[in-house]
Amino acid sequence: MSKILKSTMITILFLFICMATSFASIPQSDMVIGGITMGSSLDYVEQVYGLPNKSYYGEGDWITGESLIYEYVNGNNLFKVVAGTKGNFNRIVYSVTCREKGLSTPSGLSVGMNFSEVKKLYGKGSAIKKDMAVFPIDKCSYYEYNSGSNIMQFAVDSDGIIRQIVIFN
């Protein structure tokens, strides 16, 4: 009986260690791109970046309503902000996608940097499949980090360069 109990406890301890190391996290204060956070208003986005090149409505859900999408496009670069349209979520940002090299997180991470910089700050992250990525890019690998209430995803090319950063909740 003692061997079974000991074996069970060791297995449980091992599982907790595996779980703790498999979920990399980023502080909530770093869940910002180009000064835009989850929960910012579209009015604030307009104050910072002006009116978007393109805005349109997309799919939503029963909580946030139909999505209102703002796209700021500069050549091949893209900064996309998605907000809800319903109730308390009206014009409130819940997703930011960045393919723009000039915008960064508070810790200085940006598109065009080597992904090794992310790993130095936050660890390896959780690798995810392309079909789980938000706005996937061809020929990229995807890594995800959690802050508790928000998720940050990185699209990384075969040379280890960050091609996209997405924050969503």
Secondary structure, DSSP 8 states (H G I E B T S, - for coil): -HHHHHHHHHHHHHHHHHHHHHS-B--GGG-EETTEETT-BHHHHHHHH-S-SEEEEEEEETTTEEEEEEEEEETTEEEEEEEB-SGGGBTBEEEEEE--TT-B-TT--BTTSBTHHHHHHH-S-EEE-GGGSSS--TT-EEEEEE-SS-EEEEEE-TTSBEEEEEEE-
